[in-house]
């Protein structure tokens, strides 16, 4: 949200000045997006569009504590001491600064995230049309910049940032997009 606020406040027409920019926020806390934001601009309250800019990494389809014997690819890295937390109630409240919980939530939602990234990266931009509409007429490049921003002092961001980068790389290859991937990670001092 802070990034969206910065864009809105520093552009005459806010997000409309960047029609090619796509935002996607990932979070394990189901309350994210449903509560009123405390971030406000000189123009309006800022919200993420729940249909296009927000993806909750919940535990849809999970009705009881997960038996990891059925998921050997997750079982090999998920700590035994945290297995009791793999239930719908615990997972709906966020990763609670536990990296394995964040990573599990990513793995549980990987196909949904792949589809969302596929839709974002496969949206092609016609260079001639962009020039006619004066969209980035001096900045058109033959690649897509992907910026992964998050915190590495909690559970969600620190648990998923590498998997997100790998998924972006995988989807970019599938969609024949040359993607340059950058990471911006906040440390604990940002919350002081």
Buried (B, 14 or more C-beta within 10 A) or exposed (E): BEEBBEBBEEEEEBBEEBEEEBBBBBBBBBEBBEEEBEEEBEEEEBBBEEEEBBBBBBBEEBEEBBEBEEBEEBBEEBEEEBBEBBBBEBBBEBBBBBBBBBBBBBBBBEEBBBEBBBEBBEEEEEBEEBEEEEBBEEEEEEEBEBEBBBBBBBBBBBBBBEBBBEBBEEBBEEBEBEBEBEBEBBEEEEEE
